Amino acid sequence: MKQITILILMLFFFSSPKAQQPPPPQLSFGESWTNLWSVSYDDQTNGSVRYLIQDPGNPSNLCAILMAQQDTTNAAGVQRYVYYAYSNDYGLTWASNVLDASGSWGFPDMSMSNGNPVIAAHRFNVISNVFKDSPFGNFSFEIISGQPTNIVANWPHLSGTSNGNIVMAGSLNPAPFTGYYATYNGSSWVGWNPLPLLSGPSGNYSVAAGTNGVVGIFGTNYDGDGALLYYKSTDNGITFDNGTQIFNYMVVGSDTIFASITGGFQAVYNGEEPHLVFTAYNAFSLPTLNTTMYVSPKLLHWSPSTGITEVAGNFNIPNLTDTVTTQLIAPVGQPSVSRTSSGKLICSFTAFLRGNMQVVDDGENLNAGEIMVTVSSDNGVTWSAPVNITNTPNIEEKHSSLIQKAVTDSINVYYVRDMKAGGWVNFAAWGKAPVYGIFKQLSVTGISQISSEAVSYGLSQNYPNPFNPTTKINFNLPKSGFTSLVIYNMLGKEITRLVNESLNSGIYEYEFSGDKFNLSSGVYYYKLISGDFVETKKMLLVK
C-alpha cells in the first residue's frame, strides 16, 4: 500500500472501527494531539511503556501508539484495539488508524527494525504477535508470520537489534507468570525460550538493544524475591546468558526500599552499555480504600559503569507526595529513558504532587499525575532537577514515553492525558472519561541564559557566519513565555526545533552544530517565535 495523502488518511481514519471523538481541551504550548484516544484503558500497563518512535532516516517522521476502547457502551476488553498515528512534520499534525480490527489486541510495545516501525501486542491468553510497517509511514502494518505457538506469552515487550532482528519477551498467564523470549532473525522465529529467573505480568519487562549485537532483557523475579535482573545477548538475541542481579533492595536510613514492577522500569543503550531507570520504594496500604503510603519512593538509575545512582524523589521534587489515592501507580514512577544524538540521557516519568487532586464519579478525591523530565549529561551519574512539563493540577497525565534513541537533541515525549484521574478499567465506579495521546517537543542541549535582563525582543545574526560546523545564535526575551527557535533549509522545510519550551525573560545563546543534524553545505534559515514576536535570519554552512 503506497503512502497516501493526509486528506485520504483522515477519511480512512473516520471509517475505521471507532467513533469520532472531539479533540482534547485546549492544549498547552508545544503540545499536539496525536489523534489517538480512548474511553477506557486509561491504565495502559502497571509499568513503563515505549509508545513513540522516530524515523532515523527522516527525523520529521514520528509514530505513536495507544491501547484503546472507543465505544462508551462496551465493558472493558470488548472491542479493545491498538491504534497508531503518524506525523511527518515533527509532531505538529497526526493521522491515525487501527492496527488490526480482527481481534481484541492490547498491551502494545513499540520499537524499530531496519528503519521500520514494529509493534508487539497480545490477544489475551491467545497469542502475542509482532506487526511491521514498511516503509515508515506506509499505514499498512502486517503480522510477521511464523510466530512460535509453543508458549502463549502475554504482555509482550520488544526491541529491534543492531542487525535488524526482533527480540520479544513476555509472560505466561495466570501466575506464576513465568518469563519467555522469542527472536525473529529476519526470516524465521526462534523460541519461545525460558527466562528462568523472570516472572510477572504487564509491565514487568524492558527489552533494549545496543551496538555490535548486544541485547538486554530486564525484568523482576516477581514471584520470588522481587530482585531486578538483566539477561544479556551478544548475538542479536539468538541466545542469552543466565541472568545477572542488578538490584534487590536498598537501605535508606531506617527504610528498606525494593524495586517495583508497579512503578515500572525501562532501559536504553549507549553503545554496548545498558542504562536502566527503575522505581524503588516500600509501601503499605492505609485503612482508606485505594490509599497507600509509600516509603522513600524514588527513581534509580543503573549501568555497569556507574552502579546505582539517584534520578528523582523527594530529594529533588519538594512537593512529591508519599500517599497516593489511586491504584497500581507509585508517587514517582512509570519512567521512560532515552539517549539523545549527543549522548545525553533523558528520563520522563509520572509524578504525584501534593494538592493535585480530582473528584471522580463515586465522590472519591484521587491524586492526579503530572509528567516530569530530567536530564543527565554525565552518563547517568547525576541528573538535573526534574521539570514539570504538563502543569495540570486537576487533570491527570501518565504513561510518558520517549524515543529510545533520538536522532536529534530535542526531547520528544508522548503521554496519556486522562480526563478523570485513576483507572476506569480497574474501578468502574470512578467513571469513564476521554483519554488522549499527547505529543510534546522540548529542547535539551545547546541553550544557556547569559543574562536575566532584556529590554526588547531581538534575534541576532549568528556568529561566526559562514560557519563549520558550529555557530552561536543569540536572542532576547523581555517577557517570559513559550519560545521556539526553528531551523529551516533553503526550501523552507523544517530541520529541527532547537528550542520549544517556556523560557523566562532574558538574553539567551544557543550553540548550534550542523554535524548533529548531518547538514551539508548551503544556506539555512533560523526563526525565533515568542509571543507575538517573529523574526527570521539567514546563515551559511560551508564545509
Salt bridges, closest charged atoms under 4 A:
GLU31 OE2 - ARG417 NH2 2.78
ASP43 OD1 - LYS398 NZ 3.32
ASP109 OD2 - HIS157 ND1 3.83
GLU273 OE1 - HIS275 NE2 3.29
GLU310 OE2 - LYS298 NZ 2.65
ASP361 OD1 - LYS420 NZ 2.73
GLU396 OE2 - LYS398 NZ 2.67
GLU397 OE2 - ARG417 NE 2.65
ASP409 OD2 - LYS516 NZ 3.31
ASP418 OD2 - LYS398 NZ 3.36
GLU494 OE2 - ARG497 NE 3.09
GLU509 OE1 - LYS472 NZ 3.86
ASP515 OD1 - LYS543 NZ 3.36
GLU535 OE2 - LYS537 NZ 3.39
